[in-house]
Amino acid sequence: MLPPGHIEFTWATLNLLQRQFGLFEDADYRLAALAAVLPDLIDKPLATFVLTDSEAALLYSHTALLHGGVWLTAAATGQLERGLPYLLAFSGHLLADRMWKFRQTLFWPLRGRRFHRWKHVGSPEAIVQAYLTIIRTKPLLLSFEAIGALLLVWFILDRDLWQEEKLAAFVKTGTFSET
């Protein structure tokens, strides 16, 4: 999934959980957005500038080991309940990327020390070309991105974010006063 889709699905899910179940009412949507794209914010620069010969764009932040460690750390430090919406957004990234199709990375290092090989992405130009290839060749991805755009429209309408003052308050606080 592309970065906007991660955020759109996360915000729509968080909004639904707040509206229908009264959960995570004080969650900061800005932090949820950051958590939703954090695996890519870590792995894409690593693949592009550090692990340039890995032929992989899904690295450490797309592993069950890292996600399990983050969850265990939150639990061990007493932050699990407070951090739950962000942990769900962070690990939801693995679902959105359909990581079960990339078991070499998901179960790293249990399935070997290499990550799922894809193509050379070891330069900014290569990572852009990789994204363009995905956009051109994966119609399912484009379908999910279109659904994400519709979810964003629903979110904006549901929260009246088309109103300038509500949008400004949302951008400033990341929350909604009425839930």
N, C-alpha and C positions, 0 to 999 in steps of 0.2 A: 504494500500500500504506500502511496505517496504521503509526504508529511501533512498536507492539508486534510487528507482523509482520516489520518490518525486522530487529529484534533476534532474534526467534525463528528466522528463516531463517539469519541470520548465525551464531548460536550452534550451530545444528544442523549447518551446513556445516563450521564450525571443528572441532566435536567429531568429525565424520566424518573430516575430514582428519587429525586427530590419531590417532584410533583405528585407521583403516585404513592410513594411509600414513606415520605418524610425523612429519608435517609440523607446524611451528609449535608445538612442544610447550611452549614457554615463553610463548606468547601470553597476554595479559591479556584475559579475556573482557569486563571492564569497559570497556577501551579499544576493543575490537571493537564493543561495543554503542554506544558514543559515536560511533565512526566510521560505523556503519551508519545512524544518524539525523542525523548532522551536516548533510547538505544541507538537511534540513527545519528543523533548529535555526537555521540561518542564513536560509533563504529565507522561512519563514513569518513571523517577526518583521519582516523587511524588507517583505514584502507587506502586513502588517497595520499597521505604524506608519510606514514611510518611503516606500515606493513605493505609496501608497494608491490611486493612480489607474491602476495598471498592469493591473488586471483579470486578474491572474495570481498564482498561488501557487507556481509553479515558475519560479525566477529564476536568478541567476548560479550558484548551487551545483548546479544541474541541467544545466549546460552541459558539453559535451565540452571546451571551451576551458579551463575551470577544472580539470576532472579531469585533462586532459593536462598542464596546468601543474603540478599537485600531483605527478603521477608523474615529470615531468621534474626537478622540484626535488629529489625524493627521490633520483633517480638521480644528479644532479649533485653532491649533498652526501654521497654514499656511504651513504645511509640506505635504499636500495631493499630490500635483503635483510632488514634488521631491521624495516622498516616494512611489509613485504609483506602480512601478514594484515590490517593496518588499512587499507592502500590498497585491498585487495580488498573489504573490507567497505564502505569509502567509495564506491568506484565500483560495487559491487554494488547500491547504492541505485538507480542509474540503470536497471539491469535490472529490479529489483523494481517500479519505478515505470513500467516499459514506456515509457521515454522515446522509443523509436523512433516512437511515436504522436504525439509532441509535437516534431516536427523543428524548428519555429520556435524553440523554446527550446534543444533539444539542440545545434543547430548555430549558435546565436547567437554572433557577430553576422553570420555568413555569409549568413543568410537574412533580414537586416534587423535593425534596432535594437530592435524590439519583441519581447517574449516571447509565447509562445502565450497567446492570450486565452481566458479561461474565464468568470469572473464576478467581481463586486466582492467582494474579500476585504480591503478596506482598513480594517477595524475588528475588534476581538475578537469582536463578535457575528457579523459577516459570516463570519469564518473558521470559527466554530463551526457556523453554518448551512451553510457549504460542506461541511464534514465530514459533517454529518447528511444532506445531499443525496446525497453519495457513498455513504454507508452504505445509504440507502433505494433508490437507483437502480442500483447496480452489483453485481449478484449475483456476478459473477466475483471482485470484491474480497472479498466476504464468504467465498467459497470459499477464497481464499488465506489469509484471516485464520484460518479454521477449520483449515486445514492447518498454519498456523504454530502454533496452539494445540496441535495434536497433536504437532508437532515439539518443542515446549517440554516436553510431558509425557514424550516419549521421552528428551530430554536429561536431565531430572530423574531419571528412572528409571535411565538408563545410567550416570549419575555418582553415583547414590545420594544425591542432594541432598535427599531426603526425611529423611535423617538429620541431626539438628540440628547435630552437630559438623562434618559435611562441608559443610553449607550455610554455617555460620559461617565456616569456613576459605575457602570459595569467595568469599563476600562480602568478606572481609578482604583476600585476595590476588588474586582474579580468575583464579587458576590452579588446577591440580590437581597434587598431588605425584606421583601415579602416573598415567601416561598409557597 
